[in-house]
């Protein structure tokens, strides 16, 4: 049975490895988030949704860490991941709280092997990707070979993906997930250029099909299909909507399987081989 037929019949993708590399838990001051103020209940519903769809793992970060600088939310995520085994975690890093961010990160990585790296949001924190207050985070991630999911958006003063060229040149042991693939043009083209030029630059496809108007076929033509990562930004966005864009795309079943999970599996196995 072809992958799009699973969607048409409402069947979960249980036969296929599916990894969502970009999700969130917690409250947002700007968007509706179901069960936002009851994170434990929210995690239950989130995990149930993953089961229903057939998503094997979702890598999430805590919005409290980014929105309110409550960095202890990262430790709460460590506890949630003990219960909900489909959840993996990013430690949120806030540039105005450098020492506290790193101290919390040390606790998180010591407490759980399910943290895979950092999530940073330069726009939310109003600080540029390549600014000096992020230096300690980049150095830490480079030393440990971690993932860093970076929110990017074209022409934004803090998060334009063009700022990642300097990062790519300096921190070659970090695996950078270019969040939203730059969002819109010309940032999308910049993100693709980064992924084609640097081995450690990968394209997080969250929202890009909608915002850039480019379908998956475009990215498969312009970039290495091994560099494309399924991501949804749930619970902001619908996981099923983003999966549908992949299932119904005019690319091979092999490429769909890579984007949905095999590419992320390769990245995760580098430092947490026991998970998959």
ABEGO torsion letter per residue (X at the ends): XBAAAAAAAGBBBAABBBBBABBBBEBBAABBBBGAABAAAAAAAAAAAAAAAGBABBBBBBAAAAAAGBAAAAAAAAAAAAABAABBBBBBBBAABAAAAAAAAAAAAAABAABAEBBBBAAAAGBBAABAAAAAAAAAAAAAGBBBBBBBBBGBAAABAAAAAAAAAABAABBBBBBGGGGBOAAAAAAAAAAAABAABBBBABGAAAAAGBBAAAAAAABBAAABBBBAGOAABBAAAAAAAAAABBBBAAAAAAAAAAAAAAAAAAABAAAX
